[in-house]
Amino acid sequence: MTPPWKAIGRHGKMATDEHRRTQLRSVFIPVYLWLLLPFLSAASVAAAQWTQWRGPNGLGISPEKDLPTTWARATPDKPAVNIRWKTEIPGRGHSSPVVWGDRIFLTTSIKGAEVPGKKAPVHLDFNRQPGYVHPDSTDVNFKHALQVLAVDAKTGRILWQKTAYDGEMWDDRHRKNTFASSTMAVDAERAYAFFESAGLYAYKHDGTLAWKTSLGGIIKAGLGPGTSPIIYKDLIILQCDQEMGDGSFIVGLNRKTGEEAWRATRTNRRSWATPLVVNAGERDELIASGAESVIAYDPATGKELWRSDGTRSHPIPSPVATKGLVFLTAGSQAKVVMAMRPGANGDQKDAIVWRYNKGAAYVPSPIALGDYLYLVTDAGLMTCIDALTGERKYEGGRPPVPATFFASPVAYDGKILLTSEDGDSFLIKAGPVHEVLATGSVGEPVYASPAIAGGTIYIRGDMHLFAITEMGKRQ
């Protein structure tokens, strides 16, 4: 039998040890949470932002989950489904929404008075002969007000509306395009609006103009703007290809001041693709699509790193990346899909890992998600390709109804969202088998690509901006 005093001593030591463990836990848990907080904060901040064309990385992929899978606009006999609010946006614009915290930014163009006798610049055909006129070119003979809007993400209320430029246009636009089709970029301090020939404008979040700058006249066969600014560290980068290559360039501007940091001359003809920054191991590379050549630059300096074969067709879709490869597509004439491996130097014909000659779109960009590259034609037909090998997994995946598509796909939670010109959305299961999971509609034409931030899908229609969220889980 254990003597009472030994038992008391043992119990006292046990109590002391337990007290120490409790003290350690009381210290360790707050420290652990404090160490974890930056990662939790980074994830929550990332979910609250959609900072440029196709999101923070330019890939069209959101990390968010529990987003709605179906939605519908209100009708006389039925309430709206999962549409928290809709806000009328004046004028016309195909720029996608960008989001920083509780603010959404987008642009629009408002048609003004006619300018009698105003004509577009002289355009060149593919043989570099002057006098080319696209049959769908229009509106250079009208003034336009180019505006920037900030919208409250919670309520849809327009917080401010600023006119960046009001006057004559430099060139025509395609009848289905607008003079406000370049998506903005946004950071913690400023939102950046690019109107090509009408200039680049930086607004503080409260609507104060921080700076503006002109990049000169940019003409694209009378078809209008399309390429969007991207943010890289302290820079705003813009790809400004025009006509048949004379005067083309890519430029990096200080995003605090608008001052030019670097400029690289290009000889590529007109393009509408937005460049993409990828990490190639020991360095970042700025991938710029082009009909004559695909070129990689150092995004910090503009130095050319390597170049390879171009897309041949008009570079309208933007590049995407996954599994260490970059994918370039075009579909205006020839259907071209190329997988390229970044990280090389000089003239790199062997940078092309594989090619595919079907399924590429004229307008919508592809999306690369995990192991697969997904192509979407202008009619919504999908092709799934193994990203590393180029092996086709399926082709001809169809939407439930015939449709045309201008918006590029976005992805979330293992699903790919397609939105048609009619405003119908189709949620496709990601993977090697095509499956339509759900459908939705905003009930009006859609040309802009969706944005995803803060548990909400934002779809810009022809007349309204829609906030789509899971209403049953709304706080």
MITORLUM-640329 format. One record per residue (C-alpha): residue number from 0; chain; x, y, z. Coordinates in steps of 0.05 Angstrom, whole numbers, padded with zeros to 5 digits. Each point is the difference from the previous one (the first is absolute). Example, Ala and Ser with C-alpha at 12.3 -4.5 7.8 and 13.67 -1.06 7.14 Angstrom:
2
0; A; 00246; -00090; 00156
1; A; 00027; 00069; -00013
//
This chain:
475
0; A; 00000; 00000; 00000
1; A; 00026; 00068; -00019
2; A; 00012; 00046; 00060
3; A; -00048; 00059; 00002
4; A; 00055; 00052; -00004
5; A; 00028; -00033; -00063
6; A; -00068; -00002; -00031
7; A; -00011; 00072; 00017
8; A; 00067; 00018; -00030
9; A; -00014; -00039; -00063
10; A; -00069; 00031; -00008
11; A; 00030; 00068; 00013
12; A; 00051; -00010; -00055
13; A; -00055; -00024; -00047
14; A; -00040; 00062; 00015
15; A; 00061; 00043; -00012
16; A; 00015; -00034; -00067
17; A; -00072; 00008; -00022
18; A; 00003; 00073; 00019
19; A; 00063; 00008; -00042
20; A; -00032; -00035; -00059
21; A; -00060; 00046; 00006
22; A; 00046; 00060; 00000
23; A; 00037; -00026; -00061
24; A; -00065; -00011; -00036
25; A; -00024; 00069; 00017
26; A; 00064; 00028; -00030
27; A; 00008; -00048; -00059
28; A; -00070; 00006; -00028
29; A; -00001; 00076; -00007
30; A; 00072; -00003; -00029
31; A; -00021; -00055; -00048
32; A; -00061; 00040; -00022
33; A; 00042; 00063; -00006
34; A; 00050; -00037; -00045
35; A; -00058; -00028; -00041
36; A; -00036; 00066; -00005
37; A; 00040; 00027; -00060
38; A; -00018; -00062; -00040
39; A; -00073; 00003; 00020
40; A; -00001; 00074; -00014
41; A; 00034; -00010; -00068
42; A; -00051; -00052; -00019
43; A; -00059; 00044; 00021
44; A; 00030; 00061; -00034
45; A; 00012; -00040; -00064
46; A; -00073; -00023; 00001
47; A; -00023; 00072; 00006
48; A; 00039; 00023; -00061
49; A; -00004; -00008; -00076
50; A; 00054; 00049; -00019
51; A; 00005; -00003; -00076
52; A; -00022; -00035; -00063
53; A; -00015; -00072; 00019
54; A; 00018; 00011; 00073
55; A; 00063; 00009; 00042
56; A; 00044; -00047; -00041
57; A; -00034; 00011; -00067
58; A; -00023; -00073; -00002
59; A; -00074; 00007; 00012
60; A; 00001; -00046; 00061
61; A; -00030; 00017; 00068
62; A; 00019; -00037; 00065
63; A; -00069; 00010; 00027
64; A; -00050; -00055; 00017
65; A; -00074; -00002; 00017
66; A; -00017; 00047; -00056
67; A; -00069; -00006; -00033
68; A; -00009; -00049; -00057
69; A; -00064; 00028; -00028
70; A; -00034; 00068; -00004
71; A; -00058; 00035; -00035
72; A; -00025; 00070; -00010
73; A; -00067; 00019; 00030
74; A; -00061; -00007; -00044
75; A; -00071; 00027; 00011
76; A; -00021; -00066; 00032
77; A; 00066; -00023; 00032
78; A; 00051; 00032; 00046
79; A; 00074; 00003; -00018
80; A; 00042; -00060; 00018
81; A; 00068; 00013; 00032
82; A; 00005; 00071; -00029
83; A; 00014; 00045; 00059
84; A; -00004; 00064; -00040
85; A; 00004; 00028; -00070
86; A; 00022; 00071; -00018
87; A; -00012; 00036; -00065
88; A; 00065; 00021; -00033
89; A; -00006; 00058; -00049
90; A; 00029; -00003; -00070
91; A; 00035; -00059; -00030
92; A; 00061; -00038; 00023
93; A; 00029; -00070; -00004
94; A; 00051; 00010; 00055
95; A; -00006; -00053; 00054
96; A; -00010; 00022; 00072
97; A; 00061; 00002; 00045
98; A; -00007; -00003; 00076
99; A; 00040; 00025; 00059
100; A; -00034; -00013; 00067
101; A; -00068; 00033; 00000
102; A; 00009; 00038; -00066
103; A; -00011; -00021; -00072
104; A; 00031; 00040; -00057
105; A; -00019; -00001; -00073
106; A; -00003; 00046; -00061
107; A; -00052; 00023; -00050
108; A; -00006; 00042; -00063
109; A; -00057; 00048; -00013
110; A; -00013; 00020; -00071
111; A; -00004; 00075; -00013
112; A; -00008; 00049; -00057
113; A; 00017; -00016; -00071
114; A; 00064; 00029; -00030
115; A; -00017; 00013; -00073
116; A; 00055; -00021; -00048
117; A; 00042; -00036; 00052
118; A; 00033; -00061; -00030
119; A; 00041; -00057; 00027
120; A; 00075; -00004; -00012
121; A; 00023; -00037; -00063
122; A; 00005; -00074; 00014
123; A; 00045; -00052; -00033
124; A; -00021; -00067; -00026
125; A; 00041; -00064; 00008
126; A; 00041; 00020; -00060
127; A; 00015; 00066; 00034
128; A; -00041; 00037; -00052
129; A; -00038; 00061; 00025
130; A; -00075; 00007; -00004
131; A; -00025; -00060; 00039
132; A; -00069; 00012; 00031
133; A; -00032; -00053; 00043
134; A; -00074; -00007; -00016
135; A; -00020; 00002; 00074
136; A; 00041; 00062; 00018
137; A; -00040; 00058; 00028
138; A; -00005; 00062; 00044
139; A; 00065; 00039; -00010
140; A; -00045; 00057; -00022
141; A; -00032; 00007; 00069
142; A; 00028; 00029; 00063
143; A; 00001; -00045; 00061
144; A; 00006; 00010; 00074
145; A; 00044; -00054; 00031
146; A; -00017; -00010; 00073
147; A; 00024; -00038; 00061
148; A; -00050; -00024; 00053
149; A; 00007; -00025; 00070
150; A; -00055; -00043; 00028
151; A; -00014; -00022; 00072
152; A; 00009; -00076; 00000
153; A; -00050; -00009; 00056
154; A; -00058; 00041; -00026
155; A; 00013; 00013; -00074
156; A; -00004; 00075; 00011
157; A; 00044; 00041; -00048
158; A; 00048; 00036; 00046
159; A; 00031; 00045; -00053
160; A; 00002; 00009; -00075
161; A; 00057; 00039; -00032
162; A; 00011; 00021; -00072
163; A; 00071; -00016; -00019
164; A; -00006; 00026; -00071
165; A; -00055; 00034; -00040
166; A; 00012; 00015; -00073
167; A; 00015; -00028; -00069
168; A; 00023; -00072; -00010
169; A; 00065; -00017; -00034
170; A; -00026; -00060; -00039
171; A; -00063; -00041; -00013
172; A; -00023; -00060; 00040
173; A; -00033; -00065; -00021
174; A; -00075; 00006; 00006
175; A; 00000; -00053; 00055
176; A; 00060; 00031; 00036
177; A; 00000; 00063; 00043
178; A; 00049; 00056; 00015
179; A; 00000; -00026; 00072
180; A; 00019; -00073; -00009
181; A; 00067; -00002; 00035
182; A; -00008; -00028; 00071
183; A; 00029; 00044; 00056
184; A; 00053; -00020; 00050
185; A; -00002; 00018; 00074
186; A; 00046; -00001; 00060
187; A; -00007; 00023; 00072
188; A; 00007; 00074; -00019
189; A; -00023; 00011; -00072
190; A; -00043; -00027; -00056
191; A; 00029; 00004; -00071
192; A; -00043; 00011; -00063
193; A; 00029; -00008; -00069
194; A; -00036; 00029; -00060
195; A; 00056; -00012; -00050
196; A; 00006; 00063; -00043
197; A; -00038; 00041; 00052
198; A; 00051; -00016; 00053
199; A; 00013; -00035; 00066
200; A; -00032; 00028; 00064
201; A; 00015; -00016; 00073
202; A; -00055; 00015; 00051
203; A; 00005; -00004; 00075
204; A; -00054; -00043; 00031
205; A; -00038; 00063; 00020
206; A; -00004; 00023; -00073
207; A; 00056; 00051; 00001
208; A; 00042; -00001; -00063
209; A; 00071; -00019; 00021
210; A; 00032; 00006; -00069
211; A; -00012; -00010; -00074
212; A; 00045; -00011; -00060
213; A; -00005; -00008; -00075
214; A; 00032; -00057; -00038
215; A; -00016; 00031; -00067
216; A; -00048; -00022; -00054
217; A; -00013; -00075; -00004
218; A; -00037; -00026; -00061
219; A; -00024; -00070; -00013
220; A; -00034; -00004; -00068
221; A; -00060; 00038; 00027
222; A; -00019; -00056; 00047
223; A; 00010; 00035; 00067
224; A; 00036; -00015; 00065
225; A; 00007; -00065; 00038
226; A; 00067; -00012; 00035
227; A; -00001; 00015; 00075
228; A; 00053; 00027; 00049
229; A; 00033; -00048; 00049
230; A; 00035; 00014; 00066
231; A; 00070; -00026; 00013
232; A; 00032; 00023; 00065
233; A; 00006; 00077; -00007
234; A; -00018; 00000; -00074
235; A; -00061; 00004; -00045
236; A; 00016; -00038; -00064
237; A; -00036; 00011; -00067
238; A; 00007; -00036; -00066
239; A; -00013; 00050; -00056
240; A; 00003; -00036; -00067
241; A; -00032; 00035; -00059
242; A; -00014; -00004; -00074
243; A; 00053; -00042; -00036
244; A; 00053; 00009; 00053
245; A; 00025; 00071; -00013
246; A; 00000; 00036; 00066
247; A; -00015; -00061; 00043
248; A; 00031; -00003; 00070
249; A; -00007; -00028; 00070
250; A; 00011; 00046; 00058
251; A; 00008; 00001; 00076
252; A; -00023; 00061; 00039
253; A; 00012; 00018; 00073
254; A; -00069; -00011; 00030
255; A; 00010; 00055; 00052
256; A; 00017; 00055; -00049
257; A; -00016; -00024; -00071
258; A; 00072; 00012; -00021
259; A; 00029; -00047; -00052
260; A; 00048; -00051; 00031
261; A; 00015; -00039; -00063
262; A; -00023; -00009; -00072
263; A; 00014; -00055; -00050
264; A; -00013; 00010; -00074
265; A; -00039; -00055; -00035
266; A; -00013; -00016; -00073
267; A; -00063; -00041; 00014
268; A; -00065; 00019; -00034
269; A; -00063; 00021; 00036
270; A; -00020; -00043; 00059
271; A; -00052; -00001; 00055
272; A; 00031; -00051; 00047
273; A; 00021; 00020; 00070
274; A; 00071; -00023; 00019
275; A; 00012; -00049; 00057
276; A; 00054; -00003; 00053
277; A; 00024; -00070; 00018
278; A; 00055; -00025; 00046
279; A; 00052; -00041; -00037
280; A; 00039; -00025; 00061
281; A; 00054; 00051; 00012
282; A; -00034; 00058; -00035
283; A; -00067; 00030; -00019
284; A; -00018; 00005; -00074
285; A; -00049; 00045; -00035
286; A; -00033; -00040; -00057
287; A; -00027; 00042; -00057
288; A; -00040; -00034; -00054
289; A; 00009; 00021; -00072
290; A; -00018; -00023; -00070
291; A; 00072; 00002; -00024
292; A; 00034; -00022; 00065
293; A; -00012; -00015; 00072
294; A; 00050; 00039; 00042
295; A; 00021; -00006; 00073
296; A; 00026; 00062; 00035
297; A; 00029; 00015; 00068
298; A; -00060; 00035; 00031
299; A; 00044; 00044; 00043
300; A; 00043; 00028; -00056
301; A; -00033; -00017; -00067
302; A; 00061; -00039; -00023
303; A; -00017; -00053; -00051
304; A; 00015; -00070; 00027
305; A; -00023; -00046; -00056
306; A; -00047; -00004; -00059
307; A; -00034; -00055; -00038
308; A; -00052; -00012; -00054
309; A; -00061; 00045; 00001
310; A; -00074; -00016; -00002
311; A; -00007; 00019; -00075
312; A; -00073; 00018; 00012
313; A; -00020; 00064; 00037
314; A; 00025; -00004; 00072
315; A; -00067; 00014; 00035
316; A; -00002; -00055; 00054
317; A; 00048; 00012; 00057
318; A; 00053; -00052; 00021
319; A; -00011; -00045; 00060
320; A; 00046; -00047; 00038
321; A; 00002; -00064; 00042
322; A; 00048; -00056; 00015
323; A; 00060; 00042; -00018
324; A; -00025; 00014; -00071
325; A; -00030; 00061; -00034
326; A; -00056; -00008; -00051
327; A; -00011; 00047; -00059
328; A; -00062; -00004; -00044
329; A; -00032; 00037; -00058
330; A; -00058; -00015; -00046
331; A; -00016; 00058; -00047
332; A; 00027; -00036; -00062
333; A; 00040; -00063; 00016
334; A; -00016; -00036; 00065
335; A; 00064; 00000; 00040
336; A; 00015; -00028; 00069
337; A; 00072; -00003; 00026
338; A; 00030; -00023; 00065
339; A; 00066; 00034; 00016
340; A; 00051; -00011; 00054
341; A; 00027; 00065; 00030
342; A; 00070; 00009; 00028
343; A; 00040; 00000; -00065
344; A; 00044; 00053; -00032
345; A; 00005; 00027; -00071
346; A; -00036; -00028; -00061
347; A; -00035; -00062; 00025
348; A; -00038; -00040; -00052
349; A; 00004; -00059; 00047
350; A; -00037; 00038; 00054
351; A; -00063; -00029; -00031
352; A; -00016; -00065; 00037
353; A; -00062; -00018; -00041
354; A; -00049; 00029; -00050
355; A; -00074; -00010; -00013
356; A; -00038; 00027; -00060
357; A; -00074; -00003; 00021
358; A; -00047; 00029; 00052
359; A; 00032; 00069; 00008
360; A; -00047; 00060; 00006
361; A; 00001; 00066; -00037
362; A; -00016; 00040; 00063
363; A; -00005; -00040; 00066
364; A; 00065; -00018; 00035
365; A; 00012; -00072; 00022
366; A; 00006; -00021; 00072
367; A; 00053; -00045; 00031
368; A; -00021; -00035; 00063
369; A; 00043; -00053; 00034
370; A; 00020; -00055; -00049
371; A; -00041; 00025; -00058
372; A; -00007; 00056; -00051
373; A; -00071; 00017; -00020
374; A; -00016; 00032; -00067
375; A; -00067; 00034; -00013
376; A; -00021; 00019; -00070
377; A; -00042; 00060; -00016
378; A; -00059; -00048; -00002
379; A; 00016; -00028; 00068
380; A; 00027; -00067; -00023
381; A; 00052; -00024; 00050
382; A; 00063; -00040; -00009
383; A; 00039; -00029; 00058
384; A; 00075; -00014; -00011
385; A; 00052; -00030; 00046
386; A; 00043; 00061; 00016
387; A; 00066; -00037; 00001
388; A; -00008; -00048; -00059
389; A; -00049; 00034; -00046
390; A; -00044; -00062; 00000
391; A; -00073; 00016; -00014
392; A; -00047; -00025; 00054
393; A; -00064; 00024; -00033
394; A; -00024; 00048; -00053
395; A; -00067; 00028; -00021
396; A; -00028; 00007; 00071
397; A; -00063; 00040; -00013
398; A; -00040; 00049; 00041
399; A; -00073; -00021; 00010
400; A; -00025; 00052; -00049
401; A; 00032; 00031; -00062
402; A; 00037; 00064; 00017
403; A; 00057; 00046; -00017
404; A; 00054; 00021; 00049
405; A; 00042; 00063; 00009
406; A; 00014; -00006; 00074
407; A; 00059; -00043; 00022
408; A; -00011; -00057; 00049
409; A; 00017; 00004; 00074
410; A; 00007; -00057; 00050
411; A; -00014; -00013; 00073
412; A; -00005; -00061; 00044
413; A; 00013; -00050; -00056
414; A; -00051; 00031; -00046
415; A; 00007; 00042; -00064
416; A; -00050; 00056; -00012
417; A; -00019; 00019; -00071
418; A; -00045; 00060; -00014
419; A; -00031; 00010; -00068
420; A; -00017; 00062; -00040
421; A; -00073; -00013; 00019
422; A; 00018; 00005; 00074
423; A; -00008; -00074; 00014
424; A; 00052; -00033; 00044
425; A; 00021; -00073; -00002
426; A; 00040; -00032; 00057
427; A; 00045; -00056; -00027
428; A; 00034; -00052; 00043
429; A; 00075; 00005; -00005
430; A; 00033; -00065; -00022
431; A; 00009; -00046; -00060
432; A; -00075; -00011; -00009
433; A; -00047; 00056; -00022
434; A; -00059; 00008; 00047
435; A; -00047; 00059; 00007
436; A; -00015; 00007; 00074
437; A; -00047; 00059; 00002
438; A; -00026; 00060; -00039
439; A; -00018; 00072; 00016
440; A; -00019; 00064; -00034
441; A; 00003; 00075; 00012
442; A; -00051; 00012; -00056
443; A; 00040; 00049; -00042
444; A; 00059; -00003; -00049
445; A; 00069; -00010; 00030
446; A; 00066; 00016; -00033
447; A; 00045; 00012; 00061
448; A; 00033; -00057; 00038
449; A; -00023; -00014; 00071
450; A; 00038; 00019; 00063
451; A; 00000; -00038; 00066
452; A; 00014; 00032; 00068
453; A; -00026; -00001; 00070
454; A; -00047; -00059; -00009
455; A; -00032; 00034; -00060
456; A; 00000; -00010; -00076
457; A; -00005; 00067; -00036
458; A; -00028; -00002; -00071
459; A; -00003; 00062; -00042
460; A; -00058; -00001; -00048
461; A; -00014; 00047; -00057
462; A; -00039; 00045; 00047
463; A; 00011; -00022; 00072
464; A; 00053; -00026; 00047
465; A; -00025; -00061; 00039
466; A; 00025; -00025; 00068
467; A; -00013; -00075; 00005
468; A; 00008; -00034; 00067
469; A; -00029; -00059; 00038
470; A; -00059; 00036; 00031
471; A; -00014; -00056; 00050
472; A; 00070; 00011; 00030
473; A; 00001; 00076; -00005
474; A; 00018; 00035; 00065
//
